[in-house]
């Protein structure tokens, strides 16, 4: 859900670009988490803010980052003939 329905605009890129790049990096296994906040907000600050109203949110996020069920990264390399 976090990566769906981006509006293509300069403002969206400014505020959400890093988040979309981090989600793609997580999907391909290049990092163990992805950015949850907006405009460069670090995850710890964002999670602490949400923990105030949603107790257990930090645990929920940790489980989400750890669960890679249904994600298969396939690397295909074509042989190049000389």
LUMBAVO-992258 format. One record per residue (C-alpha): residue number from 0; residue in three letters; x, y, z. Coordinates in steps of 0.05 Angstrom, whole numbers. Layout:
REM residues N
+-----+---------+--------+--------+--------+
: num : residuo :      X :      Y :      Z :
+-----+---------+--------+--------+--------+
: NUM :     ala :      X :      Y :      Z :
...
+-----+---------+--------+--------+--------+
This chain:
REM residues 82
+-----+---------+--------+--------+--------+
: num : residuo :      X :      Y :      Z :
+-----+---------+--------+--------+--------+
:   0 :     unk :      0 :      0 :      0 :
:   1 :     unk :     58 :     48 :     14 :
:   2 :     unk :     82 :     47 :    -58 :
:   3 :     unk :     14 :     51 :    -92 :
:   4 :     unk :    -19 :    109 :   -127 :
:   5 :     unk :     38 :    159 :   -134 :
:   6 :     unk :     19 :    224 :   -167 :
:   7 :     unk :     72 :    241 :   -219 :
:   8 :     unk :     93 :    312 :   -203 :
:   9 :     unk :    153 :    352 :   -181 :
:  10 :     unk :    123 :    362 :   -111 :
:  11 :     unk :    110 :    288 :   -102 :
:  12 :     unk :    182 :    273 :   -122 :
:  13 :     unk :    207 :    325 :    -73 :
:  14 :     unk :    167 :    297 :    -14 :
:  15 :     unk :    160 :    223 :    -31 :
:  16 :     unk :    216 :    206 :    -79 :
:  17 :     unk :    264 :    179 :    -27 :
:  18 :     unk :    208 :    136 :      3 :
:  19 :     unk :    192 :    104 :    -65 :
:  20 :     unk :    266 :     92 :    -79 :
:  21 :     unk :    275 :     60 :    -10 :
:  22 :     unk :    214 :     15 :    -20 :
:  23 :     unk :    243 :    -10 :    -86 :
:  24 :     unk :    311 :    -22 :    -54 :
:  25 :     unk :    277 :    -62 :      1 :
:  26 :     unk :    237 :   -103 :    -49 :
:  27 :     unk :    301 :   -122 :    -86 :
:  28 :     unk :    337 :   -140 :    -22 :
:  29 :     unk :    386 :    -82 :    -22 :
:  30 :     unk :    365 :    -58 :     47 :
:  31 :     unk :    331 :    -87 :    109 :
:  32 :     unk :    279 :    -32 :    116 :
:  33 :     unk :    247 :     25 :     77 :
:  34 :     unk :    230 :     96 :     92 :
:  35 :     unk :    162 :    104 :    124 :
:  36 :     unk :    160 :    180 :    134 :
:  37 :     unk :    157 :    237 :     86 :
:  38 :     unk :    209 :    287 :     61 :
:  39 :     unk :    268 :    252 :     92 :
:  40 :     unk :    238 :    241 :    161 :
:  41 :     unk :    275 :    184 :    195 :
:  42 :     unk :    237 :    120 :    213 :
:  43 :     unk :    251 :    125 :    288 :
:  44 :     unk :    219 :    194 :    293 :
:  45 :     unk :    160 :    173 :    250 :
:  46 :     unk :    148 :    108 :    289 :
:  47 :     unk :    154 :    144 :    356 :
:  48 :     unk :    102 :    194 :    334 :
:  49 :     unk :     53 :    139 :    313 :
:  50 :     unk :     67 :     98 :    376 :
:  51 :     unk :     32 :    154 :    415 :
:  52 :     unk :    -35 :    136 :    384 :
:  53 :     unk :    -23 :     65 :    359 :
:  54 :     unk :      9 :     23 :    414 :
:  55 :     unk :     50 :    -34 :    385 :
:  56 :     unk :     63 :      2 :    319 :
:  57 :     unk :    139 :     -8 :    326 :
:  58 :     unk :    129 :    -83 :    332 :
:  59 :     unk :     82 :    -83 :    273 :
:  60 :     unk :    133 :    -46 :    230 :
:  61 :     unk :    189 :    -94 :    251 :
:  62 :     unk :    147 :   -153 :    229 :
:  63 :     unk :    131 :   -119 :    163 :
:  64 :     unk :    204 :   -106 :    148 :
:  65 :     unk :    222 :   -178 :    165 :
:  66 :     unk :    166 :   -210 :    124 :
:  67 :     unk :    189 :   -220 :     53 :
:  68 :     unk :    138 :   -274 :     37 :
:  69 :     unk :    116 :   -271 :    -35 :
:  70 :     unk :    178 :   -232 :    -57 :
:  71 :     unk :    224 :   -270 :   -103 :
:  72 :     unk :    281 :   -231 :   -133 :
:  73 :     unk :    305 :   -264 :   -197 :
:  74 :     unk :    370 :   -243 :   -228 :
:  75 :     unk :    376 :   -260 :   -302 :
:  76 :     unk :    442 :   -251 :   -337 :
:  77 :     unk :    444 :   -261 :   -412 :
:  78 :     unk :    507 :   -290 :   -442 :
:  79 :     unk :    539 :   -241 :   -489 :
:  80 :     unk :    571 :   -273 :   -549 :
:  81 :     unk :    634 :   -241 :   -575 :
+-----+---------+--------+--------+--------+
